Amino acid sequence: MKKLILSAFLFATLSTSAFAFVPQMSFFVNREVATARVFNTTGRPFVCSGTAFGQTYQGVVLNSWFNQVYVAPGMFADAFVYSNFYDPFVTSWAQVDCQFSW
């Protein structure tokens, strides 16, 4: 019985610290900057890691990588991808994973 209680306690403790999720995001594109914005709509802070992408008019895909970005409750964090004036962005997207922090 002690082993069952201990294993249940360890499972509950370790599974909450290893949990990752995809956050609520929005994307903005103008001529020279593609932006991926991560929102924290929860009541707890979390940290995010991932890659933001932007595709230009000529088909070139550029990216920007970010790691362990802290997002407080009710706030947001931005990831920017830059291009030049002569080859503007047409779309953007991101691959982001977040996990709750203490």
VOLO-188698 format. One record per residue (C-alpha): residue number from 1; residue in one letter; chain; y, x, z. Coordinates in steps of 0.1 Angstrom, whole numbers. Each point is the difference from the previous one (the first is absolute). Layout:
<pt><seq>NUM</seq><type>A</type><mol>A</mol><py>Y</py><px>X</px><pz>Z</pz></pt>
...
This chain:
<pt><seq>1</seq><type>M</type><mol>A</mol><py>0</py><px>0</px><pz>0</pz></pt>
<pt><seq>2</seq><type>K</type><mol>A</mol><py>24</py><px>29</px><pz>8</pz></pt>
<pt><seq>3</seq><type>K</type><mol>A</mol><py>-7</py><px>15</px><pz>-35</pz></pt>
<pt><seq>4</seq><type>L</type><mol>A</mol><py>8</py><px>-33</px><pz>-16</pz></pt>
<pt><seq>5</seq><type>I</type><mol>A</mol><py>33</py><px>-4</px><pz>18</pz></pt>
<pt><seq>6</seq><type>L</type><mol>A</mol><py>10</py><px>36</px><pz>-6</pz></pt>
<pt><seq>7</seq><type>S</type><mol>A</mol><py>-9</py><px>-2</px><pz>-37</pz></pt>
<pt><seq>8</seq><type>A</type><mol>A</mol><py>20</py><px>-33</px><pz>-4</pz></pt>
<pt><seq>9</seq><type>F</type><mol>A</mol><py>30</py><px>16</px><pz>18</pz></pt>
<pt><seq>10</seq><type>L</type><mol>A</mol><py>-2</py><px>31</px><pz>-23</pz></pt>
<pt><seq>11</seq><type>F</type><mol>A</mol><py>-3</py><px>-21</px><pz>-31</pz></pt>
<pt><seq>12</seq><type>A</type><mol>A</mol><py>30</py><px>-21</px><pz>9</pz></pt>
<pt><seq>13</seq><type>T</type><mol>A</mol><py>21</py><px>31</px><pz>9</pz></pt>
<pt><seq>14</seq><type>L</type><mol>A</mol><py>-10</py><px>21</px><pz>-31</pz></pt>
<pt><seq>15</seq><type>S</type><mol>A</mol><py>2</py><px>-28</px><pz>-25</pz></pt>
<pt><seq>16</seq><type>T</type><mol>A</mol><py>36</py><px>-8</px><pz>8</pz></pt>
<pt><seq>17</seq><type>S</type><mol>A</mol><py>11</py><px>36</px><pz>-4</pz></pt>
<pt><seq>18</seq><type>A</type><mol>A</mol><py>-18</py><px>5</px><pz>-34</pz></pt>
<pt><seq>19</seq><type>F</type><mol>A</mol><py>12</py><px>-33</px><pz>-15</pz></pt>
<pt><seq>20</seq><type>A</type><mol>A</mol><py>21</py><px>4</px><pz>-32</pz></pt>
<pt><seq>21</seq><type>F</type><mol>A</mol><py>16</py><px>-28</px><pz>-20</pz></pt>
<pt><seq>22</seq><type>V</type><mol>A</mol><py>22</py><px>-6</px><pz>-31</pz></pt>
<pt><seq>23</seq><type>P</type><mol>A</mol><py>35</py><px>-11</px><pz>11</pz></pt>
<pt><seq>24</seq><type>Q</type><mol>A</mol><py>25</py><px>-24</px><pz>-15</pz></pt>
<pt><seq>25</seq><type>M</type><mol>A</mol><py>18</py><px>17</px><pz>-28</pz></pt>
<pt><seq>26</seq><type>S</type><mol>A</mol><py>27</py><px>-6</px><pz>-26</pz></pt>
<pt><seq>27</seq><type>F</type><mol>A</mol><py>11</py><px>21</px><pz>-30</pz></pt>
<pt><seq>28</seq><type>F</type><mol>A</mol><py>34</py><px>6</px><pz>-16</pz></pt>
<pt><seq>29</seq><type>V</type><mol>A</mol><py>7</py><px>17</px><pz>-33</pz></pt>
<pt><seq>30</seq><type>N</type><mol>A</mol><py>33</py><px>11</px><pz>-15</pz></pt>
<pt><seq>31</seq><type>R</type><mol>A</mol><py>7</py><px>25</px><pz>-27</pz></pt>
<pt><seq>32</seq><type>E</type><mol>A</mol><py>-6</py><px>33</px><pz>19</pz></pt>
<pt><seq>33</seq><type>V</type><mol>A</mol><py>-17</py><px>-11</px><pz>33</pz></pt>
<pt><seq>34</seq><type>A</type><mol>A</mol><py>-33</py><px>-19</px><pz>7</pz></pt>
<pt><seq>35</seq><type>T</type><mol>A</mol><py>-3</py><px>-11</px><pz>36</pz></pt>
<pt><seq>36</seq><type>A</type><mol>A</mol><py>-30</py><px>-12</px><pz>20</pz></pt>
<pt><seq>37</seq><type>R</type><mol>A</mol><py>10</py><px>-17</px><pz>33</pz></pt>
<pt><seq>38</seq><type>V</type><mol>A</mol><py>-24</py><px>-5</px><pz>29</pz></pt>
<pt><seq>39</seq><type>F</type><mol>A</mol><py>8</py><px>-27</px><pz>25</pz></pt>
<pt><seq>40</seq><type>N</type><mol>A</mol><py>-11</py><px>-2</px><pz>36</pz></pt>
<pt><seq>41</seq><type>T</type><mol>A</mol><py>-3</py><px>-38</px><pz>8</pz></pt>
<pt><seq>42</seq><type>T</type><mol>A</mol><py>-22</py><px>6</px><pz>31</pz></pt>
<pt><seq>43</seq><type>G</type><mol>A</mol><py>11</py><px>6</px><pz>36</pz></pt>
<pt><seq>44</seq><type>R</type><mol>A</mol><py>-15</py><px>35</px><pz>1</pz></pt>
<pt><seq>45</seq><type>P</type><mol>A</mol><py>11</py><px>32</px><pz>-16</pz></pt>
<pt><seq>46</seq><type>F</type><mol>A</mol><py>-22</py><px>16</px><pz>-26</pz></pt>
<pt><seq>47</seq><type>V</type><mol>A</mol><py>-2</py><px>31</px><pz>-22</pz></pt>
<pt><seq>48</seq><type>C</type><mol>A</mol><py>-6</py><px>0</px><pz>-37</pz></pt>
<pt><seq>49</seq><type>S</type><mol>A</mol><py>-12</py><px>25</px><pz>-26</pz></pt>
<pt><seq>50</seq><type>G</type><mol>A</mol><py>-4</py><px>-4</px><pz>-37</pz></pt>
<pt><seq>51</seq><type>T</type><mol>A</mol><py>14</py><px>6</px><pz>-35</pz></pt>
<pt><seq>52</seq><type>A</type><mol>A</mol><py>28</py><px>-19</px><pz>-19</pz></pt>
<pt><seq>53</seq><type>F</type><mol>A</mol><py>-1</py><px>-1</px><pz>-38</pz></pt>
<pt><seq>54</seq><type>G</type><mol>A</mol><py>25</py><px>-7</px><pz>-27</pz></pt>
<pt><seq>55</seq><type>Q</type><mol>A</mol><py>-6</py><px>-4</px><pz>-37</pz></pt>
<pt><seq>56</seq><type>T</type><mol>A</mol><py>28</py><px>9</px><pz>-25</pz></pt>
<pt><seq>57</seq><type>Y</type><mol>A</mol><py>8</py><px>-16</px><pz>-33</pz></pt>
<pt><seq>58</seq><type>Q</type><mol>A</mol><py>-18</py><px>27</px><pz>-19</pz></pt>
<pt><seq>59</seq><type>G</type><mol>A</mol><py>-32</py><px>-5</px><pz>21</pz></pt>
<pt><seq>60</seq><type>V</type><mol>A</mol><py>3</py><px>30</px><pz>23</pz></pt>
<pt><seq>61</seq><type>V</type><mol>A</mol><py>-13</py><px>-8</px><pz>35</pz></pt>
<pt><seq>62</seq><type>L</type><mol>A</mol><py>18</py><px>19</px><pz>28</pz></pt>
<pt><seq>63</seq><type>N</type><mol>A</mol><py>-10</py><px>-2</px><pz>37</pz></pt>
<pt><seq>64</seq><type>S</type><mol>A</mol><py>12</py><px>8</px><pz>35</pz></pt>
<pt><seq>65</seq><type>W</type><mol>A</mol><py>-23</py><px>7</px><pz>29</pz></pt>
<pt><seq>66</seq><type>F</type><mol>A</mol><py>8</py><px>-8</px><pz>37</pz></pt>
<pt><seq>67</seq><type>N</type><mol>A</mol><py>-19</py><px>6</px><pz>32</pz></pt>
<pt><seq>68</seq><type>Q</type><mol>A</mol><py>2</py><px>-15</px><pz>35</pz></pt>
<pt><seq>69</seq><type>V</type><mol>A</mol><py>33</py><px>-19</px><pz>-5</pz></pt>
<pt><seq>70</seq><type>Y</type><mol>A</mol><py>8</py><px>-19</px><pz>33</pz></pt>
<pt><seq>71</seq><type>V</type><mol>A</mol><py>11</py><px>-36</px><pz>-5</pz></pt>
<pt><seq>72</seq><type>A</type><mol>A</mol><py>13</py><px>-18</px><pz>31</pz></pt>
<pt><seq>73</seq><type>P</type><mol>A</mol><py>-5</py><px>-38</px><pz>6</pz></pt>
<pt><seq>74</seq><type>G</type><mol>A</mol><py>23</py><px>-20</px><pz>-22</pz></pt>
<pt><seq>75</seq><type>M</type><mol>A</mol><py>10</py><px>30</px><pz>-21</pz></pt>
<pt><seq>76</seq><type>F</type><mol>A</mol><py>-9</py><px>14</px><pz>-34</pz></pt>
<pt><seq>77</seq><type>A</type><mol>A</mol><py>-6</py><px>34</px><pz>-16</pz></pt>
<pt><seq>78</seq><type>D</type><mol>A</mol><py>7</py><px>10</px><pz>-36</pz></pt>
<pt><seq>79</seq><type>A</type><mol>A</mol><py>-17</py><px>24</px><pz>-24</pz></pt>
<pt><seq>80</seq><type>F</type><mol>A</mol><py>20</py><px>11</px><pz>-30</pz></pt>
<pt><seq>81</seq><type>V</type><mol>A</mol><py>-11</py><px>13</px><pz>-34</pz></pt>
<pt><seq>82</seq><type>Y</type><mol>A</mol><py>27</py><px>15</px><pz>-23</pz></pt>
<pt><seq>83</seq><type>S</type><mol>A</mol><py>4</py><px>3</px><pz>-37</pz></pt>
<pt><seq>84</seq><type>N</type><mol>A</mol><py>28</py><px>12</px><pz>-23</pz></pt>
<pt><seq>85</seq><type>F</type><mol>A</mol><py>26</py><px>-22</px><pz>-17</pz></pt>
<pt><seq>86</seq><type>Y</type><mol>A</mol><py>-15</py><px>3</px><pz>-35</pz></pt>
<pt><seq>87</seq><type>D</type><mol>A</mol><py>-35</py><px>-13</px><pz>9</pz></pt>
<pt><seq>88</seq><type>P</type><mol>A</mol><py>5</py><px>-30</px><pz>23</pz></pt>
<pt><seq>89</seq><type>F</type><mol>A</mol><py>-26</py><px>-16</px><pz>23</pz></pt>
<pt><seq>90</seq><type>V</type><mol>A</mol><py>-16</py><px>-33</px><pz>-10</pz></pt>
<pt><seq>91</seq><type>T</type><mol>A</mol><py>-24</py><px>-7</px><pz>28</pz></pt>
<pt><seq>92</seq><type>S</type><mol>A</mol><py>-11</py><px>14</px><pz>34</pz></pt>
<pt><seq>93</seq><type>W</type><mol>A</mol><py>-30</py><px>-4</px><pz>24</pz></pt>
<pt><seq>94</seq><type>A</type><mol>A</mol><py>-15</py><px>17</px><pz>30</pz></pt>
<pt><seq>95</seq><type>Q</type><mol>A</mol><py>-32</py><px>7</px><pz>18</pz></pt>
<pt><seq>96</seq><type>V</type><mol>A</mol><py>7</py><px>-1</px><pz>37</pz></pt>
<pt><seq>97</seq><type>D</type><mol>A</mol><py>-22</py><px>-1</px><pz>31</pz></pt>
<pt><seq>98</seq><type>C</type><mol>A</mol><py>14</py><px>-6</px><pz>35</pz></pt>
<pt><seq>99</seq><type>Q</type><mol>A</mol><py>-13</py><px>1</px><pz>35</pz></pt>
<pt><seq>100</seq><type>F</type><mol>A</mol><py>14</py><px>-11</px><pz>33</pz></pt>
<pt><seq>101</seq><type>S</type><mol>A</mol><py>14</py><px>27</px><pz>23</pz></pt>
<pt><seq>102</seq><type>W</type><mol>A</mol><py>9</py><px>0</px><pz>37</pz></pt>
